[in-house]
Amino acid sequence: METTDDVINDFMGGTPRANQWRELRLVLEDRLADAKLQLQATEAGSAAHRSLQRKVKEMTLQVTALLQEEAVAQFVEDSVIATVSRPHPLEVMGGFDD
């Protein structure tokens, strides 16, 4: 018999689960924080500053995308859990008597 995790994994079709998206986002957020610190430490208008600005902008967009993926995956997982935990209609009705 399949576990709830098995059903979720089947339903997700090989895409990452919400906790995996969260881990990726947290790592990227740490890198983004470091890039912002580096940006503050560089001379405004320099090539390094412009490069870091682009990097910060790109990483910010990536964090947003990961956050959205995490939310979608969490919604799907929660929906599957809710569906799996519902009693089967025949169980509620007591089944059919022959």
C-alpha positions in Angstrom: 0.0 0.0 0.0 1.3 3.4 -0.9 2.1 6.0 1.8 0.9 9.6 1.6 4.5 10.6 0.7 4.4 8.0 -2.2 1.1 9.5 -3.5 2.5 13.0 -3.2 5.7 12.0 -5.1 3.7 10.3 -7.8 1.4 13.4 -8.1 4.4 15.8 -8.2 5.8 13.9 -11.2 9.4 14.1 -10.2 9.4 17.9 -9.5 10.9 19.0 -6.2 8.8 19.0 -3.0 8.1 22.3 -1.1 10.8 21.6 1.4 13.4 21.2 -1.4 12.3 24.5 -3.0 12.6 26.1 0.5 16.1 24.8 0.9 17.2 26.1 -2.5 15.6 29.5 -1.7 17.3 29.8 1.7 20.7 29.0 0.2 20.1 31.6 -2.6 18.9 34.2 0.0 22.2 33.7 1.9 24.2 34.3 -1.3 22.0 37.3 -2.1 22.7 38.8 1.3 26.5 38.3 0.7 26.2 39.9 -2.8 24.4 42.9 -1.3 27.2 43.3 1.3 29.8 43.2 -1.5 27.8 45.7 -3.5 27.9 48.2 -0.6 31.6 47.7 -0.3 32.3 48.5 -4.0 32.8 51.9 -5.4 29.6 53.3 -7.0 29.8 53.5 -10.7 32.7 51.1 -11.0 32.5 48.0 -13.3 32.5 45.8 -10.2 29.6 47.7 -8.8 27.6 47.5 -12.0 28.3 43.8 -12.2 27.2 43.2 -8.6 24.0 45.3 -9.3 23.1 43.0 -12.1 23.9 39.9 -10.0 21.7 41.2 -7.1 18.9 42.0 -9.5 19.1 38.5 -11.1 19.3 36.7 -7.7 16.3 38.7 -6.4 14.3 37.5 -9.4 15.4 33.9 -8.8 14.5 34.1 -5.1 11.0 35.3 -6.1 10.7 32.4 -8.6 11.8 29.8 -6.0 9.3 31.3 -3.5 6.5 30.9 -6.0 7.6 27.3 -6.8 7.7 26.5 -3.1 4.1 27.9 -2.6 2.7 25.9 -5.6 4.4 22.7 -4.4 3.1 23.3 -0.9 -0.4 23.8 -2.2 -0.3 20.6 -4.2 1.1 18.7 -1.3 -1.6 20.0 1.1 -4.3 19.2 -1.5 -3.1 15.6 -1.9 -2.8 15.2 1.9 -6.4 16.5 2.3 -7.7 14.2 -0.4 -5.9 11.1 0.9 -7.0 11.8 4.5 -10.7 12.1 3.6 -12.8 9.0 4.2 -13.9 7.0 1.2 -17.5 7.8 0.4 -18.5 4.1 0.7 -16.9 4.0 4.2 -19.0 7.0 5.3 -22.2 5.5 3.9 -21.4 2.1 5.4 -20.9 0.4 2.1 -23.4 -1.5 0.0 -25.4 -4.3 1.5 -25.9 -7.2 -0.9 
